[in-house]
């Protein structure tokens, strides 16, 4: 009979994959804490009504939907931002703003799978709520860059490409479009580079854009610099002013070299209102590593008061692919502070006392579950990455004295069970004579 596999697009995490995932999560958590973000969480299941009320985005077959036993229409979250908005709206009168919140959550989308895209993934979300200034954009980008650096990346590996929906809106207006047409244009332009310009033009025409305006709209994406964008939008452009401020403050914050202006960055989600950004590997071999932007209207569209918001999502699948692509996948061998084994039933209770002592001192300790020979024990201790190994045989059981072996140096230290904690701490530093072990 064929073995069962996980559902298509879903993943199992064996210990080696789990260790890599934890390495990525640790970089995310440490960067968030360093920059003062608080952790939060929300249910993986949300009401379909909440997702349907998101402005400017058509609910599609990408969402996993179902009905519960009471007939409620529910869905597995495809992203966390609607849940964040719901949570803030529920306590909007009680919370002290601005908020800086961070979460690592699992998200689900039924979509075509490509390299770096699964039907489930873990995503790190950073959001700042209640701050109008561009410092909010700067802080979330700086925090994400910090996480990338913790994983071994630099600006030679990735670039954060920055655009602005507000700027495109100003340019759309100069082309004679009305605000009601902007959302359709954003969605279509987000596909540029993924489909041919002829198909883009056809989609714009389908959205009601006159043929005379399609050319100028497509021409916008040829803008390469802020100076060129300003020459078209005008010196009084608020969007240009915000972009310039972001690039200016990035210098003292230490990530200016990571930023590149790219007017074609639009983002596919309909709720973005201002600066938007996506991080790509410099060779553009993969899809975006992270992306986000300003979304000032979402809370009010979901029933709360209007509040300025900036956020980003950073997925684990693409960054794991990029680590492999750049040869930066960290070595994630198993590791434990110490391993304890025993030779026979008479030695077992002493071994369990030793293990209990190690654990009470805060050490990670693995124990043998059945009697075994010393050679087998030390081989297993090495395989699980034990830093120290303690084997209990008849001599140790009789005397109450144990030998703590440093697996890196081969040096053994003799001590009492009560002195184990001190021996584990000093094992690397003490210059002691080696004694014959059980190997």
C-alpha positions, 0 to 999 in steps of 0.5 A: 500500500502506498504511503500517505503524503501530506495534502498537495502544497502542504509540508511535513517538518522532520527534525532537520527541516524544523531546525531550519524553520526555527533558525528563521523564526529566531531571526524574526523574533530577535529582530522584532524584540530588538526593535521594540515590537510586541508579540500577538496572535489570532485564530487561524480560522476567520469568518468569511464575512471579514475577508469579503469586506476587504476593499479592492480585492476580489475573493477568489478560489485561493481562500480555503472556505468551509461551513461549521456544524452551525452553518457559519461560513468560515475560512483559513486565513490567507493573511493576518492583516484582516485579523489584526484590524478586527482585533484593534477595532474591538479595543480601539478605545482602550489601546495606547497608540502607536502600536508596534505588533509582531506575529509569526503565523501559518497562512493558507492559500489555494493557488498555483504552486511555483518555486518559493510558493506553497499552499501553506506557509509561515509568515512574519507580520510586522505592523505599526498602527497609529503613526502618520509619519514615514518613520513607520515605514522606515521602522518596519523595513529596518526591522525586516532588514535586521532579520535578513542580516541575522540570517547572513544576508547583505545588500549584495544579496537582496534589495528592498524595492520601494514604490508608492500607490499615492504617487501612481494615484497622482500620475493617474490623475494627470492622465485623466483617470478618476479615483474610482479607476485607480484600484483596477489599474493597481491590480493590472499594473501589479501583473506587469512583468508576469504577463505581456504588455498586450495582455496588460493593455487588454486588461486595462481596456476591460477595466474601462480605461480608454485606449488613449490613456493606456499608453501613458499608464504603461509608460509610467513604469519606465520611470527610473528615478525619484527625480524623473518621477518628480518632474512628472508629478510636480514639485508639490507632490506629497508622495514624492516628499514621503519617498524622499523622507524615507530614503533620507532617514534610512541613512542614519538607521543603517539600511539606505544601501538596501533601498532602491526606488521602483515605481512598478512596485504596486502590491496585489492587495487592494487596501494599500494607500501609500508607500509600498515595498518588496524585497527581492534577491539581486538576481531576481531569481525568486519571488518577493522575500517580503512585502508591505506598505501603508494601509490607512483605510482598512480599519475604517473599512472593517468598522473601526475609526480610521487610523494610519497603519504600515505593515509587512509580511515575510514568508518562510518558504522564499527565504529558505529557498534564498538561503539555499540559492546563496549557499547560506543555509545554516548548519542545523545539527541536533544539539543537547547539553548532555546525554546520560546513559546506563549499562544495566538495571542496577545503574538506571536509578543513578543515571536518572538522578544524574539526569534530574540534577542536570535538568534542574540546573537548566541543562538540556539532557537526553537520557537512554531509555534502556540499558546499553553498552558504553560504545553504543551510548557514546556513538548515540551521544555524538549523533544527537550533538551532546556537548557532554556525555555521562555513562553510568556503570557498576563503578559509578553506581557503587561509588556515587562518583560520575565522569563527565566527558566533554565530547569536543575535547575528549576530556573527562572530569570526575565529580559527585552528582551534586557537583554536576552543574558546576562541572558542566559549566566549567568543563570547557575551561578547566585544565584537567587530566584526562581519565580513561573512559568507557569507549 
